[in-house]
Amino acid sequence: MGTTMKRAFLDVKRQAHSYRPIEERIRDFNEVEVPPPPEVLKVQAERCMDCGIPFCHGSGCPLENQIPEINAAVAAGRIAEAWNLLSSTSSFPEFTSRVCPALCEAACTAGQHLDPVTIRQIERYTVDTAFEQGLVRVRRVTRRSGKSVAVIGAGPAGLAAADVLNQHGHKVTVFERDRFPGGLLRYGIPDFKLDKAVIERRIKLMEAEGVVFETGVNIGIDISCDYLRRRFDAIVIATGTRAPRDLNVPGRELSGILPATEFLAEQNRLVSGEHTGEHPFSAKGKKMVVIGGGDTGSDCVGTSIRQGAKSVTQIEIMPQPPEERSPNTPWPAWPYMLRTSSSHLEGCDRRWNISTKAFEGENGTVKRIRCAEIEWEFSPQGKPLKFTEKGGTFELEADLVLLAMGFTGIPKDDPYPAQLGLTLERNLIRAGCNGTTEAKGVFAAGDVKSGPSLVVRAIASGAKVAQTVNEYLNQK
């Protein structure tokens, strides 16, 4: 690897990020992570084994970042080289290094018997330092193709597709229904995980490079798809899966029960100043219950605590994962195991194997949740198959309930799929792996074709589909 510590992965212990003190961070929405200092990260980079077959690159990272080479450059203090390597495969490392669960680290060879390399923090150090040192520059597009592309949706997949297509010389216009670009990055992920100034900095760069953003535009309603077909040579759909999974049990009609994304988006708008005043569904002084144990549920926990909730309980129908990697997800697969977020550490009662039977209320507002404890039956491989209730039901007091149970696909009232003549399967656009759809010149990228997944996978999909679109345009 070219460093002085050939045995670093054996002799140096992993040192990852820390968090700001709880009593301090719950009073604001600033980022909670405290990255290791540069001198520590340089040593941490030396823990990389420089594998002959780097599973972090091939099996872990959807973007195929050149991780061993980046680590070697950081360890040697060659930040410009590290940035050139990172930016050659990743359009937005400042996003992924903050919100990615680090699939690369789960596939790190050192992680088989030791602790994996702190790849995500090395990536964050690389991109943040590159910005500080002026290494991230406007990439002028000197030759235009004369072709134009409409990208519908300014989330991670749409932004990635726009970035790559613009660099190929095509004129790209991104249409976004919300007031500002970013999609899930801006309206779904709290500021304490991703400061929105990081997004705004990247959008300004893309605009300087020639990408046009048209916001507050709902395609199919404000602008017809026929108009897009006439004006543009290709269309990329990257609208994500905005329809939240609902919980149709008795009492669902009570007020005080709402999708998690609606709750989170309103708080993000308040933090950014997009609107002022009170949060319409604030948890302040309330007994909050979050239904759903994933990342979105965790984000609701941290947001509720910052709003001043009286108590926060998170319930999950699935069984509690094991403390360590399950043998059913061996290396280099993404491990099935218990994950505790910074929000959980701030004060939250987490409960597993809980089924929601009904909501109960007073004067039209939710006050209680009728629940039942369940037992799961597992396959020989450890996969949960079905559950049965044990004992009777019990009550959880709740003044506000957030449904964080994932997403089901495209909202049924979205008109653009029909206008474009697209077929839906499982509420998703039917498209090939490369993004091609049955409609000529129309492509799909990210969650809208593959289903809800990670930000890093959406970015990878957007970049891959952009290459398909570029080939299509070059043949026209």
C-alpha positions as CSV (number, residue, x, y, z in Angstrom):
1,M,0.0,0.0,0.0
2,G,3.0,2.3,0.2
3,T,2.5,3.2,3.9
4,T,4.9,2.7,6.8
5,M,2.6,0.5,8.8
6,K,2.2,-2.8,6.9
7,R,0.6,-4.4,10.1
8,A,-1.6,-1.5,10.9
9,F,-4.8,-3.5,10.7
10,L,-3.3,-5.8,13.4
11,D,-1.6,-3.2,15.6
12,V,-3.9,-0.2,15.3
13,K,-7.4,-0.4,16.8
14,R,-10.4,1.0,14.9
15,Q,-11.3,4.5,15.9
16,A,-14.5,5.7,14.4
17,H,-16.6,8.9,14.9
18,S,-18.1,10.1,18.2
19,Y,-21.2,12.2,18.9
20,R,-21.7,15.6,20.4
21,P,-22.8,15.3,24.1
22,I,-26.5,14.3,24.4
23,E,-27.4,17.3,26.6
24,E,-26.1,19.6,24.0
25,R,-27.3,18.1,20.7
26,I,-30.9,17.5,21.7
27,R,-31.2,21.3,22.0
28,D,-30.6,21.9,18.3
29,F,-30.7,20.3,14.8
30,N,-27.0,20.6,14.0
31,E,-25.2,17.5,12.8
32,V,-24.5,15.1,15.7
33,E,-21.5,13.2,14.4
34,V,-18.0,14.3,15.4
35,P,-15.5,12.9,12.8
36,P,-12.1,11.7,14.1
37,P,-9.3,14.4,13.6
38,P,-7.2,14.2,10.4
39,E,-4.2,12.8,12.1
40,V,-6.3,9.9,13.5
41,L,-7.9,9.2,10.1
42,K,-4.6,9.1,8.3
43,V,-3.5,6.3,10.7
44,Q,-6.9,4.6,10.4
45,A,-6.4,4.6,6.6
46,E,-3.3,2.6,7.1
47,R,-5.4,-0.2,8.6
48,C,-6.5,-1.0,5.0
49,M,-5.1,-4.4,4.0
50,D,-4.7,-3.4,0.3
51,C,-6.5,-6.7,-0.6
52,G,-5.8,-8.4,-3.8
53,I,-9.5,-8.8,-4.2
54,P,-11.1,-5.7,-2.4
55,F,-14.5,-6.9,-1.3
56,C,-15.3,-3.4,0.0
57,H,-15.1,-2.3,-3.7
58,G,-16.7,-5.2,-5.5
59,S,-19.2,-6.6,-3.0
60,G,-19.9,-3.7,-0.7
61,C,-20.0,-0.3,-2.4
62,P,-22.8,0.1,-5.0
63,L,-20.8,3.0,-6.6
64,E,-17.6,0.8,-6.9
65,N,-15.5,3.4,-5.2
66,Q,-11.7,2.6,-5.4
67,I,-11.5,2.3,-1.7
68,P,-8.0,0.7,-1.2
69,E,-6.5,3.3,-3.5
70,I,-8.3,6.1,-1.7
71,N,-7.2,4.8,1.7
72,A,-3.6,4.6,0.5
73,A,-3.7,8.2,-0.7
74,V,-5.2,9.5,2.5
75,A,-2.6,7.6,4.6
76,A,0.2,9.2,2.6
77,G,-1.4,12.7,2.9
78,R,-2.2,12.9,-0.8
79,I,-5.6,14.5,-0.6
80,A,-5.8,15.7,-4.2
81,E,-5.1,12.2,-5.4
82,A,-7.7,10.8,-3.0
83,W,-10.3,13.3,-4.2
84,N,-9.6,12.5,-7.8
85,L,-10.1,8.8,-7.2
86,L,-13.3,9.4,-5.1
87,S,-14.9,11.8,-7.5
88,S,-14.2,9.6,-10.5
89,T,-16.9,7.2,-9.3
90,S,-19.1,9.1,-6.8
91,S,-21.1,12.3,-7.7
92,F,-22.0,13.1,-4.1
93,P,-19.6,11.7,-1.5
94,E,-20.5,14.5,0.8
95,F,-24.0,12.9,1.0
96,T,-23.0,9.2,1.3
97,S,-20.3,9.8,3.8
98,R,-23.0,11.2,6.1
99,V,-26.0,9.0,5.6
100,C,-24.8,5.7,4.1
101,P,-24.8,2.7,6.4
102,A,-21.4,1.8,5.0
103,L,-22.0,-1.4,3.1
104,C,-18.3,-1.2,2.2
105,E,-17.3,-1.6,5.9
106,A,-19.5,-4.7,6.2
107,A,-17.6,-6.2,3.3
108,C,-14.2,-5.1,4.6
109,T,-11.8,-8.1,4.7
110,A,-10.3,-6.9,8.0
111,G,-13.8,-7.2,9.4
112,Q,-13.9,-11.0,9.2
113,H,-11.8,-11.3,12.4
114,L,-11.0,-7.8,13.4
115,D,-12.8,-4.4,13.2
116,P,-13.3,-3.1,9.7
117,V,-11.6,0.0,8.3
118,T,-13.4,3.3,9.0
119,I,-14.1,3.7,5.3
120,R,-17.1,6.1,5.6
121,Q,-15.2,8.5,7.8
122,I,-12.2,8.5,5.5
123,E,-14.5,9.3,2.6
124,R,-16.0,12.2,4.6
125,Y,-12.6,13.5,5.4
126,T,-11.6,13.3,1.8
127,V,-14.6,15.2,0.4
128,D,-14.8,17.8,3.2
129,T,-11.0,18.5,2.9
130,A,-11.4,18.7,-0.9
131,F,-14.0,21.4,-0.5
132,E,-11.9,23.3,2.2
133,Q,-8.8,23.2,-0.1
134,G,-10.7,24.3,-3.2
135,L,-10.2,21.0,-5.0
136,V,-13.9,20.8,-5.8
137,R,-14.2,23.0,-8.8
138,V,-16.9,23.8,-11.3
139,R,-16.5,21.4,-14.2
140,R,-17.1,23.4,-17.3
141,V,-18.8,21.6,-20.1
142,T,-17.0,22.9,-23.2
143,R,-18.9,20.9,-25.9
144,R,-22.7,20.4,-25.9
145,S,-24.4,17.6,-27.8
146,G,-27.4,19.5,-28.9
147,K,-29.6,17.0,-27.1
148,S,-31.8,17.7,-24.1
149,V,-33.0,15.6,-21.2
150,A,-35.8,16.1,-18.7
151,V,-35.2,14.5,-15.3
152,I,-38.4,14.2,-13.1
153,G,-37.4,14.2,-9.5
154,A,-34.5,15.9,-7.7
155,G,-33.8,13.2,-5.2
156,P,-30.5,11.3,-5.1
157,A,-31.2,9.2,-8.2
158,G,-32.4,12.2,-10.2
159,L,-29.5,14.4,-9.1
160,A,-27.0,11.6,-10.0
161,A,-28.5,11.1,-13.5
162,A,-28.5,14.9,-14.1
163,D,-24.9,15.2,-13.1
164,V,-23.6,12.4,-15.3
165,L,-25.8,13.5,-18.3
166,N,-24.7,17.1,-18.0
167,Q,-21.0,16.0,-18.0
168,H,-21.7,14.1,-21.2
169,G,-22.7,17.4,-22.8
170,H,-26.5,17.1,-22.8
171,K,-28.7,19.9,-21.7
172,V,-30.4,18.8,-18.5
173,T,-33.5,20.2,-16.8
174,V,-34.5,18.7,-13.5
175,F,-38.2,19.1,-12.5
176,E,-39.1,18.9,-8.8
177,R,-42.5,19.1,-7.2
178,D,-41.2,20.5,-3.9
179,R,-39.9,24.0,-3.4
180,F,-36.2,23.0,-3.3
181,P,-34.1,20.2,-4.9
182,G,-33.0,17.2,-2.8
183,G,-35.9,14.9,-2.4
184,L,-35.4,12.5,0.4
185,L,-32.1,14.1,1.2
186,R,-33.7,17.5,1.9
187,Y,-37.2,16.6,3.2
188,G,-36.8,13.1,4.7
189,I,-33.4,13.0,6.5
190,P,-33.1,15.3,9.5
191,D,-30.6,18.1,9.6
192,F,-28.9,16.5,12.6
193,K,-27.7,13.7,10.2
194,L,-27.3,15.8,7.0
195,D,-27.0,19.6,7.2
196,K,-29.0,21.0,4.3
197,A,-26.2,23.5,3.5
198,V,-24.3,20.5,2.2
199,I,-27.1,19.9,-0.3
200,E,-27.3,23.6,-1.3
201,R,-23.6,23.7,-1.9
202,R,-23.8,20.8,-4.4
203,I,-26.9,22.2,-6.1
204,K,-25.1,25.5,-6.7
205,L,-22.2,23.6,-8.2
206,M,-24.5,21.7,-10.6
207,E,-26.2,25.0,-11.6
208,A,-22.8,26.5,-12.3
209,E,-22.0,23.5,-14.5
210,G,-25.2,24.0,-16.5
211,V,-27.9,21.9,-14.9
212,V,-31.3,23.7,-14.8
213,F,-33.7,23.2,-11.8
214,E,-37.4,23.9,-12.2
215,T,-38.9,23.5,-8.7
216,G,-42.5,23.7,-7.5
217,V,-43.5,21.8,-10.7
218,N,-45.7,18.7,-10.5
219,I,-45.2,16.8,-13.8
220,G,-48.5,15.5,-15.2
221,I,-50.4,18.3,-13.5
222,D,-48.5,21.6,-13.9
223,I,-46.8,20.4,-17.1
224,S,-48.1,17.6,-19.2
225,C,-45.9,14.7,-20.3
226,D,-46.8,15.4,-23.9
227,Y,-45.1,18.8,-23.5
228,L,-42.0,17.0,-22.1
229,R,-41.9,14.7,-25.1
230,R,-42.1,17.5,-27.5
231,R,-39.4,19.6,-25.8
232,F,-36.9,17.0,-24.7
233,D,-35.0,14.2,-26.5
234,A,-35.2,11.9,-23.4
235,I,-37.0,11.7,-20.1
236,V,-35.6,10.2,-16.9
237,I,-38.1,9.4,-14.1
238,A,-36.6,9.5,-10.6
239,T,-39.6,10.3,-8.4
240,G,-38.8,7.7,-5.7
241,T,-41.5,5.8,-3.8
242,R,-43.4,8.5,-2.0
243,A,-46.5,6.4,-1.0
244,P,-46.0,5.5,2.7
245,R,-47.2,2.1,4.0
246,D,-50.4,2.6,6.0
247,L,-51.7,0.7,9.0
248,N,-55.4,-0.1,8.4
249,V,-56.6,-1.1,11.8
250,P,-59.6,0.2,13.8
251,G,-59.2,3.8,14.9
252,R,-56.9,4.8,12.0
253,E,-59.2,7.7,11.2
254,L,-58.3,9.5,14.5
255,S,-56.3,12.6,14.3
256,G,-52.8,12.5,15.6
257,I,-51.8,9.6,13.5
258,L,-49.7,10.4,10.4
259,P,-46.9,9.2,8.1
260,A,-43.4,9.7,9.4
261,T,-42.3,11.4,6.2
262,E,-44.9,14.1,6.7
263,F,-43.7,14.7,10.2
264,L,-40.0,14.8,9.2
265,A,-40.6,17.0,6.2
266,E,-42.4,19.7,8.2
267,Q,-39.5,19.9,10.7
268,N,-36.9,20.1,7.9
269,R,-38.9,23.0,6.4
270,L,-38.9,24.8,9.7
271,V,-35.1,24.3,10.2
272,S,-34.3,25.6,6.8
273,G,-36.7,28.6,7.1
274,E,-38.8,27.4,4.1
275,H,-41.7,28.3,6.4
276,T,-41.9,29.7,9.9
277,G,-44.1,29.2,12.9
278,E,-45.1,26.1,14.8
279,H,-44.7,22.5,13.6
280,P,-48.3,21.4,12.8
281,F,-47.7,18.0,14.4
282,S,-45.2,18.9,17.1
283,A,-44.4,16.2,19.7
284,K,-43.8,18.9,22.4
285,G,-45.2,17.7,25.7
286,K,-46.7,14.6,24.1
287,K,-46.4,10.9,24.6
288,M,-45.0,9.9,21.2
289,V,-45.1,6.4,19.7
290,V,-43.3,5.5,16.5
291,I,-44.4,2.4,14.7
292,G,-41.5,1.0,12.7
293,G,-38.0,0.1,13.7
294,G,-36.0,1.3,10.7
295,D,-33.9,4.4,9.9
296,T,-37.0,6.5,9.3
297,G,-38.4,5.5,12.7
298,S,-35.1,6.4,14.3
299,D,-35.1,9.8,12.7
300,C,-38.6,10.4,14.1
301,V,-37.3,9.5,17.6
302,G,-34.4,12.1,17.4
303,T,-36.8,14.7,16.0
304,S,-39.4,14.1,18.7
305,I,-36.8,14.4,21.4
306,R,-35.6,17.8,20.0
307,Q,-39.2,19.0,19.9
308,G,-39.6,18.3,23.6
309,A,-41.7,15.1,23.7
310,K,-42.8,13.9,27.1
311,S,-41.8,10.3,26.2
312,V,-40.8,8.4,23.1
313,T,-41.5,4.8,22.4
314,Q,-40.6,2.9,19.2
315,I,-42.4,-0.4,18.5
316,E,-41.5,-2.9,15.9
317,I,-43.4,-6.0,14.8
318,M,-40.2,-7.9,13.9
319,P,-38.1,-9.7,16.5
320,Q,-35.1,-8.0,18.0
321,P,-31.9,-8.6,15.9
322,P,-28.9,-10.2,17.6
323,E,-26.2,-8.0,19.1
324,E,-23.6,-9.5,16.7
325,R,-23.6,-10.4,13.0
326,S,-26.1,-13.2,12.5
327,P,-24.6,-16.4,11.1
328,N,-27.3,-16.3,8.5
329,T,-25.7,-13.2,6.9
330,P,-22.0,-14.2,6.8
331,W,-19.3,-11.8,5.5
332,P,-19.3,-10.1,3.1
333,A,-23.1,-9.8,3.1
334,W,-24.7,-6.9,4.9
335,P,-25.1,-8.2,8.5
336,Y,-28.4,-8.8,10.2
337,M,-27.8,-7.4,13.6
338,L,-29.1,-4.9,16.1
339,R,-28.3,-1.2,15.3
340,T,-28.5,1.6,17.7
341,S,-28.6,5.1,16.3
342,S,-27.5,8.4,17.9
343,S,-31.3,9.1,18.3
344,H,-31.8,5.9,20.3
345,L,-29.0,6.9,22.6
346,E,-30.8,10.2,23.4
347,G,-33.7,8.5,25.2
348,C,-36.1,6.0,23.7
349,D,-38.0,2.9,24.8
350,R,-37.5,0.3,22.0
351,R,-39.9,-2.6,22.0
352,W,-39.9,-5.6,19.7
353,N,-42.4,-8.3,18.7
354,I,-45.3,-5.9,19.1
355,S,-48.3,-6.0,16.8
356,T,-50.7,-3.0,16.6
357,K,-54.3,-4.1,16.9
358,A,-56.2,-0.8,17.1
359,F,-56.0,2.9,17.9
360,E,-58.3,4.4,20.6
361,G,-59.0,8.0,21.2
362,E,-61.0,10.7,22.8
363,N,-62.9,13.6,21.0
364,G,-61.5,12.3,17.7
365,T,-57.9,12.4,18.8
366,V,-55.7,9.3,19.4
367,K,-54.9,8.6,23.1
368,R,-54.0,4.9,23.2
369,I,-52.7,2.1,21.0
370,R,-54.1,-1.4,21.6
371,C,-51.2,-3.8,21.1
372,A,-50.4,-7.5,21.4
373,E,-47.1,-9.3,22.0
374,I,-46.3,-11.9,19.4
375,E,-44.0,-14.9,18.9
376,W,-42.3,-15.6,15.6
377,E,-41.8,-18.9,13.8
378,F,-38.4,-19.1,12.0
379,S,-37.1,-21.1,9.1
380,P,-34.0,-23.3,9.5
381,Q,-32.0,-20.4,8.1
382,G,-33.3,-18.1,10.8
383,K,-35.7,-16.1,8.6
384,P,-38.9,-15.0,10.3
385,L,-41.9,-16.8,8.7
386,K,-45.1,-16.1,10.6
387,F,-46.1,-15.0,14.0
388,T,-48.8,-15.8,16.6
389,E,-50.1,-13.7,19.4
390,K,-49.3,-14.7,23.0
391,G,-51.6,-13.7,25.8
392,G,-54.0,-10.8,25.6
393,T,-53.7,-7.2,24.5
394,F,-52.2,-4.2,26.3
395,E,-52.3,-0.5,26.0
396,L,-49.7,2.1,25.1
397,E,-50.6,5.7,25.8
398,A,-50.0,7.9,22.8
399,D,-50.8,11.5,22.0
400,L,-49.1,11.4,18.6
401,V,-48.4,8.3,16.5
402,L,-46.0,8.2,13.6
403,L,-46.2,5.5,11.0
404,A,-42.6,4.6,9.8
405,M,-43.2,1.3,8.1
406,G,-41.6,1.9,4.8
407,F,-43.1,2.8,1.4
408,T,-45.3,1.0,-1.1
409,G,-44.4,2.7,-4.4
410,I,-45.8,5.5,-6.6
411,P,-48.8,7.3,-5.2
412,K,-52.0,6.2,-6.9
413,D,-52.9,9.7,-7.9
414,D,-49.7,10.5,-9.7
415,P,-50.8,11.0,-13.3
416,Y,-47.5,10.9,-15.2
417,P,-47.2,7.1,-15.6
418,A,-50.5,6.9,-17.5
419,Q,-49.6,10.0,-19.6
420,L,-46.3,8.4,-20.6
421,G,-47.9,5.0,-21.3
422,L,-46.0,3.2,-18.6
423,T,-46.9,-0.1,-16.9
424,L,-46.7,-0.4,-13.2
425,E,-45.7,-3.6,-11.3
426,R,-46.1,-3.6,-7.5
427,N,-46.7,0.2,-7.8
428,L,-43.3,0.6,-9.4
429,I,-42.4,1.5,-13.0
430,R,-41.6,-1.6,-15.0
431,A,-38.1,-1.1,-16.4
432,G,-35.0,-3.0,-17.2
433,C,-31.9,-3.1,-15.1
434,N,-30.4,-0.3,-17.3
435,G,-33.5,1.8,-16.8
436,T,-35.2,1.3,-20.2
437,T,-39.0,1.3,-20.2
438,E,-41.6,0.3,-22.8
439,A,-42.0,3.9,-23.8
440,K,-39.4,5.1,-26.3
441,G,-37.0,7.7,-24.9
442,V,-38.3,7.3,-21.3
443,F,-36.1,5.8,-18.6
444,A,-36.5,5.1,-14.9
445,A,-33.9,5.3,-12.1
446,G,-33.7,4.6,-8.5
447,D,-36.4,3.5,-6.1
448,V,-39.2,4.2,-8.6
449,K,-38.1,1.1,-10.6
450,S,-36.4,-1.0,-8.0
451,G,-38.3,-0.3,-4.8
452,P,-37.3,1.6,-1.6
453,S,-33.6,1.3,-0.8
454,L,-30.6,3.2,0.3
455,V,-29.4,6.7,-0.9
456,V,-26.2,5.2,-2.2
457,R,-28.0,2.7,-4.3
458,A,-30.3,5.4,-5.7
459,I,-27.2,7.5,-6.7
460,A,-25.6,4.4,-8.3
461,S,-28.8,3.7,-10.2
462,G,-29.1,7.3,-11.4
463,A,-25.5,7.2,-12.7
464,K,-26.0,3.8,-14.4
465,V,-29.2,4.9,-16.1
466,A,-27.6,8.1,-17.3
467,Q,-25.0,6.0,-19.2
468,T,-27.9,4.2,-20.9
469,V,-29.6,7.5,-21.8
470,N,-26.3,8.8,-23.1
471,E,-25.9,5.8,-25.4
472,Y,-29.5,6.3,-26.6
473,L,-29.0,9.9,-27.4
474,N,-25.8,9.3,-29.2
475,Q,-27.7,6.9,-31.5
476,K,-30.4,9.4,-32.3
